[in-house]
Amino acid sequence: MSTNSLPSDVIELAHQIENYLSAHPVAADTLTGITRWWLVRQQVEDTKSKVERALCYLQDRGVIETRTLGNGDRLYSKHTSTAESDV
């Protein structure tokens, strides 16, 4: 099947499956399993990476602040300035 005849969303799904297989080279599943688990997991990982970059951007701009929790996770919240807390 030629990629020229496939819609762009199908090509994008093919890339997501390929990325999943690159990260999990021994993976094997049914159509239902690939749809429910592989693609959802790949989309979550892609979104997580984008969200992390967005959070770094907001932190650099002083919009949010972070605290590191005991387990090492970071907690993000609106940056509170001294002026706001004095009001």
N, C-alpha and C positions, 0 to 999 in steps of 0.2 A: 504494500500500500504506500503510495506516494504521500509525503508530508504536504505537498502542494494541495492535495484534495481534502485535507483535514482542517476543521475549524481551529482557530487559535486556542480556544479553551481546552480542546482535546490534546493539542500539543503541550500545553501547560501541565495537564494531568500526567502526560507521559514523562515530562521532566521531573515532576514530583515523585513519581514511582521510581524513576532512575536514581534520583537523589537518595531515596529511602534504601534502595538496593546497594548503593555505594556505601552507605553507613551500616547496613546490615546484610553483608554479602551471602549469608546462608539462609536468609528469610525465604519462606514459601507460604502461600496462603491461597484461599479461594477468592473469587470475585467479591463476595460479601466481606470477607476478612480484610482484603486490600482496601475496600471502600471504607469500612468502619474503623480500621486500626491504622493501616499504613498512611493513608492520605490524611486522616485527622491528625495523627502524630506529626507528620511532616509539616502540615500547616501550622500546628501549635509551635513547633521548633522555629519555623520561619517567622511567625508572628512574635515569638519571644525575643528573637534577635533584634527585630525592628523596634520593639517596645524598649528593650534595653538601651538601644542607641538614642531613642527619643528621651528616655529618662536622663541619660548623660547630658544631652543637649539642654534639657530644662534645668538640671543641676548647675551646669556651667553658666547659665543665664541667671541663676539665683532664684528661680521660680519654685523649686522644690529643695528639700533637704533630706538627708538620709541618716539613718541610725543603723548600726549593725547589731542584730539580735544575738543572743547567746549561742544559737545554732549556726551562726555565720550568715544567715539570710539578711538581706537589707530591707529596711522598712522605709518607704517613701512617703513624704507628706508635704503639704504646702509650706513653703519657707515662711517662718514667722520672724518679722523684723522687730527690733527693739521698739520702734515707733508704734507699731500695731499693738504690741503687748502692753504698752503704757496707756492706751486709750481706754 
